[in-house]
């Protein structure tokens, strides 16, 4: 194999973590991968990978070589994309990620509409609450809620969403409706873990700066689970409005303290810094901006 091919094999092996995984990713046999890597090490006169029965990890020299090689292949990809973008048809795949709550309720309907407009674009959507490294995992687009920590990314604001308090008619009939924030402590509250999200209602302050006098009965790190608990008459939930607006319309959930000022949080589209951004990704970001502006 030529030098470029051997370098690409090395890069993919580092990223996949094993010979077998690299072989699957590249559509080759493990023995062919091993032979290519051995030839590359012999040509460079340095050991690039520490081998074990289950995985391969780069040596210090391997890490340095990987960090030099990876941008080269990114540049190759950018060059190909720049030529493909000159075609009339827009095609290819978009790798993106979003949280379960926003992904299921807001992003998937938008992607369905976008897919109808661009029939030759495919999607690899990861719906997860984990923060994925866009560069390492080769993600084209991430939808992030709340304050940003990815300072190296290109950020496009999609909108801002309000946190609401809500409960089922059954719960309110049985336990009553609080008349002020100070009375929330008398109720069963359903909240996310403290400090972990912009939807944490414990950041609310009463007049005079006092903290919300509320100890939640359920603390759950999944917004869909909070909604399900609210629907099951288990208490008053603090959740993003986009998660429950259909429930409000159907009457299965009702607002609690609707005049109370609750926090809002931004939703942002993040893309990696690239010299050339694929046209399909640019089109999707522009589409999402317009989609969420129109509500």
N, C-alpha and C positions, 0 to 999 in steps of 0.2 A: 504494500500500500504506500502511496506517496505521503510526503510529510504532512500535507494539509489534512488528509484523511486520518492519519495516525493522531494528529493533534485533536481532531474532532472526537475520535474514539476516546482519547484520554479525558477530554472535557466531559463527555457524557457519562463515563465511568465514575468520575468524581461526583457528579450530580446524582447519579443513580445509586451509588454506594456499593455496588457489587458487580461481578462479571455477568451473572445471569440477568440482572435487571438491565444492565447496559446492552446486553445482547438482544433482549426483547425490545428495548427502545430503538435500537438501530436495525433490527431485522436480520441479525447475524447470529452465528453460533458462538458460545462462550470460548471455544478453542481459538476461533478466528480473532476474537477480541483480545485474548491473552497473547497471541502471537504478535498482534499489532502493537500492543503496549510494550512487550519485551523488545521489539525492534526499535521503538522510539527511545526507550531507556538506553539501549546499546548505542544508538546514534548520538545521543546527548552525553553519554558517559556518566550518568547520574541516576540514582534510584528515585523514581517519582511516586511510587505507591508502596505502602506496606500491605502485604497480602496475608489474609487469614482464610480459613475455610468458608466463612460466611460473608465477609465484607472486605472492602479495600479502602484504605484511608490514605490520603496524600501525605507524603513526607513534607518537611519544611521547603525543600526544593520543589516538590510537587505543588504545594500551595502557591508558591511564587510563580511557577510556570502557568498554573491554572488562571491566576489573576491577570496574567499577560495575554493568555489565549482567548479567554471568554469575550473581551471587548472586540477582538478581531472577528469572531463569528457574528456578534451583534451587528458589526458594520456590514458584513456580507448580507445579513438578513435585511438590513435597512436599504442596501443597494437594490436587492431584489424587489422589495416592496415599492421603492420609488419608481421602478419600471412598471410593475404591475398596476400601479395607481393610474398610469396613463391610459389604461384600457377603459372603455366605456362601462363595462360590467364591473361591479364591485363584488369580490368573492374572497373566500378564505374563512378562517375560524377566528373567533374572539374568545380568549380565556378571561373570565371575570369572576369576581367573588363578592358576596354580600352576606349580611347577617341573616339568620333564618326569618326573623320577624319582617324586616324590610324586604328581603328577597322574595318571600312568598306572597306578601300582600301588595307590594308596590312594583318591584322590579320585574317579576315574571310577566305581569300583564303588559308592561312597556316593551319587554323583549318580544312578546308575541306579536305586537303591532309592528315593531321594527322588522321582524322576520318576514312579515307579510309584504313589506315594502321591498326588502332586499332578499330575494329568493335564494341567492347563491352564497349567503353568509351563514356559517354554522356557529354554534356556541358551546363552550365548555364552562358551565356555571358551577362554582363551588359555593354552596350555602353552608356557612359555618360561623360560629361565634369566635373562632380563633383568628388572631391577627396574622395573616399570611404575608410572607416576604415577597413582594411583587417581583423583584429582580431574580431572587433565587428560584422561585417557583414559576417563573416565566409567565406572570399574569399581566394581561394587557390593561385591565381596568378593575379597580376596586371601589365599591360603594361603602363609604365610611360614615357613621353617625357620630355626632358629638365633636368635641374639640380634636383637632388634628395633631398627630405626633410625627407624621411622615414629612419632615421638612424638605426632604430631597425630591419629593414627588411634585408633579404638576397637578394643581388642585382646581377643580371647576365646581362651584357651588350649584347644587340642584334645588335647594330650597331650605326651609326651616319648618319644623314640625313641633306642635304643642303637646305637652304632657297634660293628660286629663285624669281626673278621679272619676271612677264609675263603679256601679254595682248593679246587680240584677233586681228586677221588681220584687222577687221573692225575698231577697235579703232585706231590702228597704221596708217591705211590709212587716217583716218579723222584728227587725232591729231598729227601725226608725231611720230618718234622714238627718244627718248632722246639720245644725243651723249655722255653724261657724267652724273655722279650722281648729279652734281651741277644743272643740268637742270630738275631734277625730280620735283622740286617745280613748274614747269610750267604745270604739268600734274595732272589729277585726280588720286589719289592714293587710294588703297583699302588695309586696314591694320587691324590687331587685336588691342585691347585696349593697351595703352602704359604700358610697364613693366610687363604685365601679362604673357607673354609667351616668349620662346626663338625664336619664329618666328617674334617678333616685330622688323621690319626693322629700326625703329627709333634709335636703338642702333648702327647703322652704323655710322662711322666717315669718313669724307673726309680728304684728305691730309692736315696735319697741325692740326688735331684733331677737326676740326669744325663739329658740328652736321649736320645731313642731313637736307637741307633746304626744308622740305616738311611738309605740313599740309594735312593729308588725307581727302578726300571728304567723304569716307565711313569708319567708324570704326565699325567692327562687331566682336563679340566674337565667331564666328563659321566659321571655315575654308572652309567648303563646301559652305557656303553662299558667301564668298569672291570669290571662284572659279566660282560660278554661275554669280556673277556680272561681273567678267572678261569676261566670255563667252558671256554676254549680251552687250559687248562693252562699259562698264561703267568706265573702267580705267585700271591702272597697279596694279596688285595684288602682295603682298609679301606673299608667301605660301611655305610650304614644297614641295620639288621636287616630293616626292612620291605621292602627291595628284594630280599632273598635268602631270606626265610623259606620260600617255596615251593620253592626249590632245596634247602634243608636237608631239607624233608619228602620230596622226591623222591630225595635222595641224590646229586644232581649237584654239590653243593658241601658242604663240611664245615667246621665251625668250627675255627679255629686258636687256641690258647691261650685256651680258653673261660673259665678262671678269672682271666684278666688283666683288671684294671679299665680299662675303656675309656670314653671320654666319651659322654654322652648330650646330646641337643639338643631344645629345645622346638619344637613346631609350633603356630602361632597363626593364627587367622582375624582378618583386619583389615578393618574397614569404615570408610568416611569419616565424619567428624563431620557429622551432619545433625540438623536440628531434628526431622525425622520420618524414621524408617527404614522403608522399604517392608516391609509385612508378610511378603511372600514371602522377603525377605532374612533377616528375623528368624527365620522358620520354618526356613530352611536352616541358619543358624548353630546353632540349638538342636538340629536333627537331627544335624549333624556332631559336636557335643559328645557326644551320646548314642551315636552310631555308633562313635566312636573309644574311648569309655569301655568299650563292650562288646567292643572288640577286633575 
